[in-house]
Amino acid sequence: MSVGLGPLPTLHPVPGFRLGITSAGIKKPGRRDVVVMEAVPGTAIAGVFTTNAFCAAPVTLCKQHLTQAPRYLLVNTGNANAGSGKPGMAAALKTCAALAELTGVEPDQVLPFSTGVIGELLPADKIIAVLPQALANLAEDNWAMAAEGIMTTDTQPKGASRQIKLAGQTVTITGISKGAGMIRPNMATMLGYVATDAKVAQPVLQQLLRQAADLSFNRITIDGDTSTNDSCMLIATGQAAMAEITDPASSEYAQLAEAVNAVMLELAQAIVRDGEGATKFVTVQVNGGGNRNECLDVAYAVAHSPLIKTALFASDPNWGRILAAVGYAGVPDLDVERIDVYLDEVCITRNGGRAAEYTEEQGARVMAQAEITIRIELGRGEFSETIWTTDLSHEYVRINAEYRT
């Protein structure tokens, strides 16, 4: 089930970056569940990761290996290798060493990623056995197949791509992501890989990624849970004939950042549209905040409320639940008489009370839509923030109740 998520768009190959996909039968026989990505020598790679203190072994290793001029990314689905202790770390190291031996690089030049069930030991031998197949499959135009190969409970693959003119050259930005549940900022149960052939200094690339992730993957929430495995990588192969971008204040940086932001936002919103059991794609926009954080506090209070999310599923315009969430968001000295709330362009409450012109039929009409905007005007200042979320359905409960079966 997904909301407004169509087939994959054209995913342009990125010069200097190849992807290979195979099946190790980690969770289901025959399912593509191992992806190897290869970057040409000299590629710059940046990463942002979960803030969960119980982060998975591959996350820990990936952070360590990022400083060692990585050349390969190794992704498996069906097993998170989280909560697996020292044996899990040993298993992740074993897969890195195996891929390194096959490709002639050092083990710390391999970045590992895992996603799937938490608390089970990674079947390293299954993954190692199929690495030659993945390497034989390496190709620059394998993005669509790789998007399928990193899926878990996703119902559809997710990808986005842009081409721009940068310093007189055509530059490509292409990415894929996975994620459908346990989605919450900081970051989310998601894996994201975006590559470009632009030439970017690694520290500048890291800054670009943090900014882009903050406006995209850190602005989505499905169920309020923060995963143990989420990782988002930005890869710059440097194959475009252009000078290296070393200054975040340059026009080239601004142009590239705009395109990367657009790709990552498309990928992030695709995760929400494919949220587990989702029937609604919901934009929560908070305007007129005194600062950025109080806008986000209000937005997440609304987006995480199970009462609001179930009302969305039922198409029930129970706007009192929205007011309650705004009230407990923790905004200091909140003057409720300044607050207006809208469903799309229908004003539900004005100055803290029911709008005189509002009718239940108006609210029900908006709530019946597959895509809804909840807009909250705080009347406190000039700051605004927007996040994206879903409803909470019977299907979400079923998927997560049966996840390990």
ZILINPE-V317860 format. One record per helix or strand. SS is the DSSP state (hx for helix, st for strand). FROM is the first residue (numbers start at 1). TO is the last residue. If there is no record, write none. Layout:
SS&FROM&TO, SS&FROM&TO
This chain:
st&17&22, st&34&39, st&44&49, hx&57&65, st&72&79, hx&85&103, hx&107&109, st&110&117, hx&124&136, st&139&139, hx&143&149, st&158&166, st&169&178, st&191&196, st&200&200, hx&202&214, hx&217&219, st&220&220, st&231&236, st&245&245, hx&251&273, st&281&289, hx&292&304, hx&306&313, hx&320&327, hx&336&338, st&340&343, st&346&350, st&353&354, hx&360&367, st&371&377, st&383&390, hx&394&401
